[in-house]
Amino acid sequence: MFIIANNEGIKWKQSFEIGCARLMDKFHQKDPIPSGSIDALNAYLESSLTGLFAAAAGYTIEGLIGASGAFETYAEVIELDKGTLFDLKKTKHYEFKYNEFLAVTEKLIRSSHQERLNTKGIIPIRIDMIVVASLLTRFIIEKLNIYNVVMSTSSLKEGVLAELMG
């Protein structure tokens, strides 16, 4: 789900059929993922996300907020690589340094299954899906020229619940 919003509220939202499990099945057949598969995935995203790019063209996109999931993994891997204690239960918000964000996604994209398995901060369910999640995230930030990336541990479920509670 992509949402374009500002302080006034939601301006546009749409869901796309680009979940990481689907992308992994289609494009991540060999490990590490070959450059040809990366090119094919990027072409698929280019054609699948035309609605997002058309909508984004009408706004100034100042940043990307990733809700939980892969963004928690990026933050945790970055901080654990630095030797910093990182507790997702205590962290509700994390602002990425752009160069660190690019470095961690590059590391994850280029890594093998065994290297990811040995990387502190990646939960077992994300060991393989983090590769396509990293490629998707990188594609979006590069396509939309986004330099401010933030992680929120709140997800859409919490937003819906908060809205229902008034």
Buried (B, 14 or more C-beta within 10 A) or exposed (E): EBBBEEEEEEEBEEEEEBBBEEBBEBBBEEBBBEEEBBEEBBEBBEEEBEEBEEBBEEEEBEEBBBBBBBBBBBBBBBBBBEEEEBEBEEBEEBEBEEEBBBBBBEBBBEBEEEBBEEBEBBEEEBBBBBBBBBBBBBBBBEBBEBEBBBBBBBEEEEEEEEEEEE
